[in-house]
Amino acid sequence: MNKENTSKYIKARSTVCLLITSMIWGAAFVAQSVSMDYIEPLTFICLRSLIGTLVLFPVILLFDRLAEKKEPVAGPAEGRKLQVGKAGLADIGEVQVDRDCMTESRGPQGDKAGPAESRKLQGDKAGLKESRETQGDKAGLKEGRGQAGSRVFREGGWQDPVLWKAGIICGLFLFLANCAQQTGIQYTTAGKAGFITAFYIILVPVAGLFFHRRCGLLTWIGVGLALVGLYFLCITGDFSMEKGDGLLLLCAFLYTGQIMSIDRYNWRVDAMKLSMIQFLMGSILGGIGMFLFEEPHIPAILDAAGPILYTGVMSTGVAYTLQIIGQKGLNPTLASLLMSLEAVFSVLAGYLFLHEVLSAREMLGCVIMFAAIVLAQLGDGKQEGKK
């Protein structure tokens, strides 16, 4: 597979991952709304994040175990080379002694050592060179054995400080965004909540300019069309600011921070480990807030078990991991456009599961949204062709 085909494959895989992500998030909107009838926001965030962490951890262990079995170890050839090279280690001292003898054997006229001593010195030099190579081989063999036992020395392993830094940053953005969304959605309509939250499709390309992630003209046109489509899809009356709208706007800014953080770090770290660490951050911070500011009750949590399990396993564990994997092959602006389709899928999920009928205005919004995504894909493809 050549470089061009590989690039197309990665882009197609990333697009599919983000489309599945937006579908899962769209269906999860119903679960999030239902869960608010039983429990409070921080309790919900803590539990969904904890479930997402517990779901991913055994999967990561399984993949690490499979990767360990594929680790290369030192074979017979390396072992023979090591044994042969040991002889050179013993010759180091002799080489130093022979050099001293050669210096002393020079007479007042600067006579050099004889041919026999010269040949011996050349052989000893070869032994010294071989011994140095052997020392390198021993160090490499020792390191290889360590890597065969674990992946901590590999970039993206559990002891990689970049992984933990990325996980903490992404997790903090995600936790704060979830808090703003879950709290704000209680004080405004669902349509306005979806529209304001999806405002990140404008914020991401603007933020990308500061990180040298530029987009083509068609992509920017797609962003504008997506906003128009979201308006027709989500806003059915007069657009006015209500209580909670400010929190949802803050949520859009925080999601932008999470998307840009993933774009910055996901090429350097393991996607599933990064995803799990950000969930772990959410569960810890959510648990602290839950006990400080809320009063969780076991019966209420059990009543909301279905929505919590769906959002914990699918929306958190699966979808956010697919988001990290999907963003690896796409410009963050295009990724945000694909993920904004969650608004479309939330309407479709309401039609399928809650028997909500789509109006002509909402259908028009869906069509415009899909057109915006296609246009942005074409613009991204032209940019790659210029490169």
C-alpha positions as CSV (number, residue, x, y, z in Angstrom):
1,M,0.0,0.0,0.0
2,N,1.6,3.3,-1.1
3,K,1.5,6.5,0.9
4,E,-1.5,8.0,-0.9
5,N,-3.6,4.9,-0.4
6,T,-2.5,4.7,3.2
7,S,-3.6,8.3,3.7
8,K,-7.0,7.7,2.1
9,Y,-7.5,4.5,4.3
10,I,-6.6,6.4,7.5
11,K,-9.0,9.3,6.5
12,A,-11.8,6.8,5.7
13,R,-11.3,4.9,9.0
14,S,-11.3,8.2,11.0
15,T,-14.4,9.4,9.3
16,V,-16.3,6.1,10.1
17,C,-15.1,6.3,13.8
18,L,-16.4,9.8,14.2
19,L,-19.7,9.0,12.5
20,I,-20.2,6.1,14.9
21,T,-19.2,8.5,17.7
22,S,-21.9,11.0,16.7
23,M,-24.5,8.3,16.4
24,I,-23.8,7.0,19.9
25,W,-23.8,10.5,21.4
26,G,-27.0,11.4,19.6
27,A,-28.8,8.3,21.1
28,A,-27.2,9.1,24.5
29,F,-29.0,12.4,24.6
30,V,-32.3,10.6,25.5
31,A,-30.5,8.7,28.2
32,Q,-29.0,11.8,29.7
33,S,-32.3,13.6,29.8
34,V,-34.0,10.6,31.5
35,S,-31.3,10.2,34.1
36,M,-31.8,13.8,35.3
37,D,-35.2,12.8,36.5
38,Y,-33.6,10.6,39.2
39,I,-30.1,11.8,40.0
40,E,-28.1,15.1,40.0
41,P,-25.5,16.1,37.4
42,L,-22.2,15.4,39.4
43,T,-23.5,12.0,40.5
44,F,-24.3,11.1,36.9
45,I,-20.9,12.3,35.6
46,C,-19.1,10.4,38.3
47,L,-20.9,7.1,37.6
48,R,-20.7,7.3,33.8
49,S,-17.0,8.2,34.0
50,L,-16.3,5.4,36.5
51,I,-18.1,2.8,34.2
52,G,-16.2,4.0,31.2
53,T,-12.9,3.5,33.1
54,L,-13.8,0.0,34.2
55,V,-14.9,-0.9,30.7
56,L,-11.7,0.2,29.1
57,F,-9.2,-1.1,31.7
58,P,-9.5,-4.9,30.9
59,V,-9.5,-4.1,27.1
60,I,-6.2,-2.2,27.5
61,L,-4.7,-5.1,29.5
62,L,-5.7,-7.5,26.7
63,F,-4.2,-5.4,23.9
64,D,-1.0,-5.0,25.9
65,R,-0.8,-8.7,26.5
66,L,-1.2,-9.3,22.7
67,A,1.4,-6.7,22.0
68,E,3.9,-8.3,24.4
69,K,3.6,-11.6,22.5
70,K,4.7,-9.8,19.3
71,E,7.7,-8.2,21.0
72,P,11.0,-9.2,19.3
73,V,13.5,-10.9,21.6
74,A,17.2,-11.6,21.1
75,G,17.6,-14.7,18.9
76,P,20.5,-17.3,18.6
77,A,22.5,-14.9,16.3
78,E,22.6,-12.2,18.9
79,G,23.5,-14.7,21.6
80,R,26.4,-16.1,19.6
81,K,27.6,-12.6,18.9
82,L,27.5,-11.8,22.6
83,Q,29.5,-14.9,23.5
84,V,32.2,-14.2,20.9
85,G,32.5,-10.6,22.0
86,K,33.2,-11.6,25.6
87,A,36.7,-12.6,24.5
88,G,37.4,-9.0,23.5
89,L,36.5,-7.8,27.0
90,A,39.5,-9.7,28.5
91,D,41.8,-8.1,25.9
92,I,41.2,-4.5,27.0
93,G,43.9,-4.6,29.7
94,E,46.4,-6.3,27.4
95,V,45.9,-3.5,24.8
96,Q,46.7,-0.9,27.4
97,V,49.8,-2.8,28.5
98,D,51.0,-3.3,24.9
99,R,50.6,0.4,24.2
100,D,52.8,1.2,27.2
101,C,55.4,-1.3,26.0
102,M,55.4,0.2,22.6
103,T,56.0,3.6,24.0
104,E,58.8,2.4,26.2
105,S,60.4,0.4,23.3
106,R,61.0,3.5,21.3
107,G,64.6,4.5,21.5
108,P,66.1,8.0,21.5
109,Q,65.8,8.1,17.8
110,G,62.0,7.4,17.9
111,D,62.2,3.8,16.7
112,K,58.8,2.0,16.6
113,A,57.9,-1.5,17.7
114,G,58.7,-4.3,15.4
115,P,56.3,-6.0,13.0
116,A,55.3,-8.7,15.4
117,E,54.3,-6.2,18.1
118,S,52.5,-4.1,15.5
119,R,50.5,-7.0,14.3
120,K,49.6,-7.9,17.9
121,L,48.6,-4.3,18.6
122,Q,46.3,-4.3,15.5
123,G,44.7,-7.5,16.7
124,D,44.2,-6.1,20.1
125,K,42.6,-2.9,18.7
126,A,40.2,-5.1,16.8
127,G,39.4,-6.9,20.1
128,L,38.9,-3.6,21.8
129,K,36.5,-2.5,19.1
130,E,34.6,-5.8,19.3
131,S,34.4,-5.5,23.0
132,R,32.8,-2.0,22.7
133,E,30.2,-3.4,20.3
134,T,29.6,-6.3,22.8
135,Q,28.9,-3.8,25.5
136,G,26.3,-2.2,23.3
137,D,24.9,-5.5,22.4
138,K,24.6,-6.5,26.1
139,A,22.8,-3.2,26.9
140,G,20.5,-3.7,23.9
141,L,19.7,-7.3,25.0
142,K,19.0,-6.2,28.5
143,E,16.7,-3.5,27.3
144,G,15.0,-5.9,24.9
145,R,14.3,-8.3,27.7
146,G,12.8,-5.5,29.8
147,Q,10.6,-4.4,26.9
148,A,9.4,-8.0,26.4
149,G,8.1,-8.0,30.0
150,S,6.3,-4.7,29.7
151,R,5.7,-1.7,27.5
152,V,6.7,1.0,30.0
153,F,9.7,2.0,27.9
154,R,7.6,2.4,24.8
155,E,6.2,5.8,24.0
156,G,2.6,5.8,25.2
157,G,3.2,3.3,27.9
158,W,1.8,3.7,31.4
159,Q,5.0,5.4,32.7
160,D,5.1,7.9,29.8
161,P,4.7,11.3,31.4
162,V,3.3,12.7,28.2
163,L,0.4,10.2,28.4
164,W,-0.5,11.3,31.9
165,K,-0.1,15.0,31.1
166,A,-2.4,14.6,28.0
167,G,-4.9,12.5,30.0
168,I,-5.1,15.0,32.8
169,I,-5.6,18.0,30.5
170,C,-8.2,16.3,28.3
171,G,-9.9,14.8,31.3
172,L,-10.2,18.2,33.0
173,F,-11.7,19.8,29.9
174,L,-14.1,16.9,29.4
175,F,-15.2,17.0,33.1
176,L,-15.8,20.7,33.1
177,A,-17.7,20.5,29.8
178,N,-19.9,17.7,31.1
179,C,-20.6,19.7,34.2
180,A,-21.6,22.8,32.3
181,Q,-23.8,20.7,29.8
182,Q,-25.6,18.6,32.5
183,T,-26.3,21.6,34.6
184,G,-27.3,24.0,31.8
185,I,-29.6,21.5,30.1
186,Q,-31.9,21.6,33.1
187,Y,-32.7,25.3,32.5
188,T,-33.3,25.5,28.8
189,T,-34.9,23.6,25.9
190,A,-33.3,20.5,24.4
191,G,-33.1,22.1,20.9
192,K,-31.3,25.2,22.1
193,A,-29.0,23.1,24.3
194,G,-28.0,21.1,21.2
195,F,-27.5,24.2,19.1
196,I,-25.4,26.1,21.7
197,T,-23.3,23.1,22.5
198,A,-22.5,22.5,18.8
199,F,-21.2,26.0,18.6
200,Y,-17.8,24.3,18.9
201,I,-17.8,23.7,15.2
202,I,-17.1,27.5,14.9
203,L,-14.7,27.6,17.8
204,V,-12.5,24.7,16.7
205,P,-11.4,26.1,13.3
206,V,-10.8,29.5,15.0
207,A,-8.7,27.9,17.7
208,G,-6.9,25.9,15.1
209,L,-5.5,29.1,13.5
210,F,-3.4,29.6,16.7
211,F,-1.9,26.1,16.3
212,H,-1.2,26.4,12.5
213,R,-4.1,24.0,11.6
214,R,-5.5,25.9,8.7
215,C,-8.6,24.9,6.6
216,G,-9.6,25.4,3.0
217,L,-12.5,27.6,1.8
218,L,-14.9,24.8,1.3
219,T,-14.4,23.6,4.9
220,W,-15.2,27.1,6.2
221,I,-18.3,27.2,4.0
222,G,-19.2,23.8,5.4
223,V,-18.9,25.2,8.9
224,G,-21.3,28.0,8.1
225,L,-23.8,25.6,6.5
226,A,-23.6,23.3,9.5
227,L,-24.6,26.2,11.8
228,V,-27.6,27.0,9.6
229,G,-28.6,23.4,9.6
230,L,-28.3,23.2,13.3
231,Y,-30.5,26.2,13.6
232,F,-33.3,24.7,11.5
233,L,-32.9,21.4,13.3
234,C,-32.9,22.6,16.9
235,I,-34.5,26.1,17.1
236,T,-38.2,26.1,16.5
237,G,-39.1,29.5,18.0
238,D,-37.5,32.8,18.8
239,F,-33.9,32.5,19.8
240,S,-33.5,34.2,23.1
241,M,-31.0,33.7,26.0
242,E,-32.5,31.9,29.0
243,K,-31.1,30.6,32.2
244,G,-28.6,27.9,31.5
245,D,-27.7,29.2,28.0
246,G,-24.5,30.8,29.3
247,L,-23.5,27.4,30.9
248,L,-24.1,25.7,27.5
249,L,-22.0,28.3,25.7
250,L,-19.2,27.7,28.2
251,C,-19.6,24.0,27.5
252,A,-18.9,24.7,23.8
253,F,-15.7,26.5,24.7
254,L,-14.6,23.6,27.0
255,Y,-15.4,21.0,24.3
256,T,-13.2,23.0,22.0
257,G,-10.4,22.8,24.5
258,Q,-10.8,19.0,24.7
259,I,-10.8,18.6,20.9
260,M,-7.7,20.7,20.5
261,S,-5.9,18.9,23.3
262,I,-6.6,15.6,21.7
263,D,-5.4,16.9,18.4
264,R,-2.2,18.0,20.1
265,Y,-1.3,14.8,22.0
266,N,-3.1,11.8,20.3
267,W,-0.2,11.2,17.8
268,R,2.2,10.7,20.7
269,V,0.3,8.4,23.1
270,D,-1.9,5.3,23.1
271,A,-5.5,6.3,22.3
272,M,-7.2,3.8,24.7
273,K,-4.9,4.7,27.6
274,L,-5.5,8.4,27.0
275,S,-9.2,7.8,26.9
276,M,-9.2,5.8,30.1
277,I,-7.1,8.4,32.0
278,Q,-9.5,11.2,31.0
279,F,-12.4,9.1,32.3
280,L,-10.5,8.4,35.5
281,M,-10.1,12.2,36.0
282,G,-13.9,12.6,35.5
283,S,-14.8,9.9,38.0
284,I,-12.4,11.3,40.7
285,L,-13.5,14.9,40.2
286,G,-17.1,14.0,39.9
287,G,-16.9,11.8,43.0
288,I,-15.4,14.6,45.0
289,G,-18.1,17.1,43.8
290,M,-20.9,14.5,44.3
291,F,-20.1,14.1,48.0
292,L,-19.4,17.8,48.6
293,F,-22.4,19.3,46.8
294,E,-25.0,16.6,46.2
295,E,-26.8,13.9,48.2
296,P,-26.6,10.6,46.2
297,H,-29.1,7.9,47.1
298,I,-28.7,4.3,46.1
299,P,-32.5,3.8,45.2
300,A,-32.4,6.8,42.8
301,I,-29.2,5.5,41.2
302,L,-30.8,2.1,40.7
303,D,-33.8,3.8,39.1
304,A,-31.4,5.5,36.6
305,A,-29.3,2.3,36.1
306,G,-30.3,1.9,32.4
307,P,-29.4,5.4,31.2
308,I,-26.2,5.4,33.4
309,L,-25.0,2.0,31.9
310,Y,-25.7,3.1,28.3
311,T,-23.9,6.4,28.7
312,G,-21.1,4.8,30.8
313,V,-20.4,1.9,28.4
314,M,-21.4,3.3,25.0
315,S,-21.2,7.1,25.2
316,T,-18.2,7.3,27.5
317,G,-16.2,4.1,27.1
318,V,-16.8,3.5,23.3
319,A,-17.6,6.8,21.8
320,Y,-15.0,9.0,23.4
321,T,-12.3,6.4,22.6
322,L,-13.5,6.3,19.0
323,Q,-13.2,10.1,19.1
324,I,-9.5,10.0,20.0
325,I,-8.8,7.3,17.4
326,G,-10.8,9.2,14.7
327,Q,-9.1,12.5,15.3
328,K,-5.7,11.0,14.5
329,G,-6.4,11.0,10.8
330,L,-8.4,14.2,10.4
331,N,-8.1,18.0,10.7
332,P,-9.8,19.0,14.0
333,T,-12.2,21.3,12.1
334,L,-13.5,18.4,10.0
335,A,-13.6,16.2,13.0
336,S,-15.7,18.7,14.9
337,L,-18.1,18.9,11.9
338,L,-18.5,15.1,11.9
339,M,-19.1,15.0,15.6
340,S,-21.7,17.8,15.4
341,L,-23.9,15.3,13.5
342,E,-24.9,14.1,17.0
343,A,-27.7,16.7,16.8
344,V,-29.0,15.0,13.7
345,F,-28.8,11.6,15.2
346,S,-30.5,12.8,18.4
347,V,-33.5,13.8,16.4
348,L,-33.5,10.5,14.5
349,A,-33.2,8.6,17.8
350,G,-36.2,10.5,19.2
351,Y,-38.2,9.6,16.2
352,L,-37.2,5.9,16.4
353,F,-37.4,5.3,20.2
354,L,-39.8,8.0,21.4
355,H,-41.9,8.2,18.2
356,E,-41.3,11.9,17.8
357,V,-42.3,13.1,14.3
358,L,-39.8,15.3,12.3
359,S,-41.2,18.5,11.0
360,A,-40.4,19.9,7.6
361,R,-38.1,22.4,9.2
362,E,-36.2,19.7,11.1
363,M,-35.8,17.6,8.0
364,L,-34.4,20.6,6.1
365,G,-31.9,21.1,8.9
366,C,-30.8,17.4,8.6
367,V,-30.3,17.8,4.9
368,I,-28.3,21.0,5.3
369,M,-26.1,19.3,8.0
370,F,-25.3,16.3,5.7
371,A,-24.5,18.7,2.8
372,A,-22.1,20.7,5.1
373,I,-20.3,17.5,6.0
374,V,-19.9,16.4,2.4
375,L,-18.7,19.9,1.4
376,A,-16.1,19.9,4.2
377,Q,-14.9,16.5,3.2
378,L,-14.3,17.7,-0.4
379,G,-12.5,20.8,0.9
380,D,-10.3,18.6,3.1
381,G,-9.5,16.3,0.2
382,K,-8.4,19.3,-2.0
383,Q,-6.1,20.5,0.7
384,E,-4.4,17.1,0.9
385,G,-4.0,17.1,-2.9
386,K,-2.2,20.4,-2.8
387,K,0.2,19.1,-0.1
